[in-house]
Amino acid sequence: MIHPTAIVSPLAKIGERVRIGPYCIIGPGVELGDECVLHSHVILDGPSKIGKNNEFFPFAAIGGKTQDLKYIGEPTFLEIGDHNVFRENTTVHRSTHGEIPTRIGSNNLFLCYSHVAHDCQIGNHIILSNSVGIAGHVTIEDHAIVSGVSAVHQFCRIGKHSIIGGCAKVVQDVPPFMIVDGNPASTRGINLIGLQRRLFAEEDIRALKTAYKKLFLKKDGNLSNSLSSLKAMHEASIPQVAELIHFIEGSKRGVTR
């Protein structure tokens, strides 16, 4: 199931029932899992370990060398899980250092021209829309959505079940369960529709609304005081609110407010 115009390195490992279309190039050090599909003109470089049932559309370039100028030439790595879709012209780069690979989980959708830079840690069930740019060392947690033509600064964290609006400029951490939009980005409210689609309980949604008002609508601007006040409330015992508090307390770049 390999097209005669494709070039596959003898040092690559190809799983069972893999379809490799015209003019694809698979380099040495690539491990490609079972039932993956490469439509045409796809480049996979390594060392990269790619799971099963991943689909790559034309001109996707996956596993290329980091663009980080600190890279000194050592072997670096990319790991990709299962059931991901990489649409046309997507790019994913390997890590800068050998200790920790760039990682992508499973069941993600990367739309056209989206870019995942070196050392990113991408979770599961995530959508990067068209022309999204994710800089190096960014962490994106499960079920997050980044809308089209948005850019995320290096070392930022994107919390679970959050959504970033189109054309947003994200330079600080995006809190989980929230909507962030604008240039520069600000937190606009909870991701109500996303949470309802994920069948969150109404009690949990109400608690997150209260937490949003306490943390992001107060005019005194003192996040530490707002956190202390929220932690004394009943809502802090709700698991999702506890996760929100933990995420904010662990922020190094500051949180989008």
N, C-alpha and C positions, 0 to 999 in steps of 0.2 A: 504494500500500500504506500510505497514511496515513489513519487513521480520521477521519471528518468532525468529531469533537469535539476532536481534537488541535489544539494551537496551535503552529505552527512559524514562527519569525521568518524574514522574507525575507533577513535577514543571516546565517542559518545555511547551512552547506553539507552537503547530505545525499548520501551515496553511493548506489550502485546496489543494488537488491533489499533495501532497508531496510524493516522493518515497524514502524510506529509506531501503537500501540494507543490505545484510548479515553482521553481526558482527559490525554494527555501534553503537556508544555510543553517546547519547545526554544528556548532564547534566542539572542540575537545572539552571534556569535563562536564558536559551536559548529561543529566540523567532525566529522561522523559518518561513519565508514568504511562500506564495502560490507557488506551482509548482517547488519547489526546488528538486534537485536530489542528493542523496547520494549513490554512486555506491556500495561501500563495505568498511568495516574497517575504516570508517571516524569517527573522534572524534570531536564533537562540545562541547565546554565548555562555561560557562557563569559567570557573566552576559554578554550576547551578543545578539544584535538585528540584525537579518539578513533579508534582503529584499527578493523579489520574484525572481524566475527563476535563482537562483544560482545553479551551478553544482560543486559537490565535488567528486574528484576521490580517489581511494584507498590510505589510510594512510595519508590523509590530517589531520592535527591537528590544529584546528582553535579555538581561544578564550582561549588559555592557559594562565596561570599566567605569568606575566612579569618576565624576568630574571634579572631585575635591582635590585642590592643589596640594594638600598634605599627603596625598597618596605616594608611597615610596616604592611601589612595585611588588609587594608581597602578594601571595595568593589570597584572594578575598572571595566572598561567597554570596549566593542568593538562594533562598529557600521559598518555594511556592507550594501551597496546599492543593486541594482538589476543587474541581467544579468552578473554576474561575473563567471569566470571559475577558479577553483583551481585544478591544476593537481596533480599527485602523489607526496606524501611526502612534500607538502607545509606546512609551519607553519606561523601562525599569532598570536601575543600575545596581551593581553589586556594592558591597560595603567597602569602606575605606581601609579598615584594618581586619585582620584575619580572625580576631577573637569572637566577634558577633556578626552574623550575616545580616544583610537586608532580608526581612521576612515579610511574606504575604500569606495570610491564612487561606480560608476556603469560602466558596460561594460569593465571591466578590465580582463586581462589574466595573470595568475600566473603559470608559467611552473614548471616542476618538481624540487623539492628541493629548490625552492625559499623561502626566509624567510623575513617576515615583523615584525620588532621588536616593542616593546612597544612605545606608544605615537606617532607613525607615522601618518601622514596625507596624504593619497593617494587620488588623484583625479579621473578622469574618462578617459576611453579609453587609459589606460596605459598597457604596456607589460613588465613584468619581466621575462626574459628568464631563462633557466635552471641554477640552482645553484647560483642565484643572492642572495647576502646578503645585506639587508637594515638594518642598525643599528637603535638604538632608536632615536626618536625625528626628524626623517627625513621627509621633505615635498617633495612630488613629484606632479608636476602640470600636467594638462591634456595633453594627447597625447604624453607623454614622453615614450621612449623605453630604457630599460637597458639590454644590451646584456649579454650573458652567462658568468658565473663565475666572474662577476664583484662584487666589494664590495664598499659600500657607507658609509662613516664615519658618526657617530652620529651628529645630528644638522645641517647636510647639507641640502640645497634646490636644487631640480632638476627642472629647468625651463620647461615651456610648449614647446611642439614640439621639444624637444631636443632628441638626441640619444647618448648613452654611448656605446663605443665599448667593445668587449669581453675582459675579463680578466683585465679590467681597475681598478685602485685604485683611488677612488674619495675621496679627503680629504677637498675640498672646494666646494662652490656652483657652479653648472653647469648652465651657462647662457641659457635663452630660445632661441630656434630656432637654436642652435648650435650643432656641433659634437664634442664630447670629447672622448679622447682615451689615453691609455698609463698608465705607472706605474713609477712615479706618473702621473696622468692624465693631459693633456693639451688640450686646445681648438684648433681644427684643421681646422675649417671652418664652414660655415652655413650648416644646414641640408637640402641641396637642394632637394634631392629626396623626403624626407618626406614632405617638403613644397609644392612641385609640386603635390604630391599625395593628399594633403589636399586642392588643388585648390587655393593656394595663388596667388594673382595677380603678374604679372611680375614686376610691379613698386615696390611693397612691397619687393619682393625678391632682386631687385637691391639695394634698400635702406638698407636692412639688410647686403648685401655684403659690401657696403660702411662702415656701422657701424662696421662690423667685422674687416676690414682693419684698421680703425681708432683706435679701442680699443685693438686689439689683435696682430697686426703685427708691430706696432711702436716699435722701439728699445730703446726709452728712458726709458721705464718701469714705467712711471708715469701715473697711471690710472686716477687719479684725473684730470690732465691736459688734457688727451685724452677725458674724459667725457665732460669737459667744452668746448673743441673744437667741439665735436660732437653736443652738444646742441645748438651751434650757427649756425649749418648747416641746410639746407632745410630738409634733411632726418629726423631730429628730430621730424618733424611734422607728419611723418608717424606713425600710431598707433603702429605697431609692434616694431619700433625703440624706440618709447616712452616707451613701456613696457620693452624693454631691458634695457634702461637707469634706469627706476624705480627699476627694479630687482637688478641691480648692486648697486645702491645707498642704497638699503635696506639690503645689505649683512652684516652679522655679522662675518662670518668665512672667508671672502674674496672670490674672484671669481677665478675659474680656468682660467688661461691665457695661 
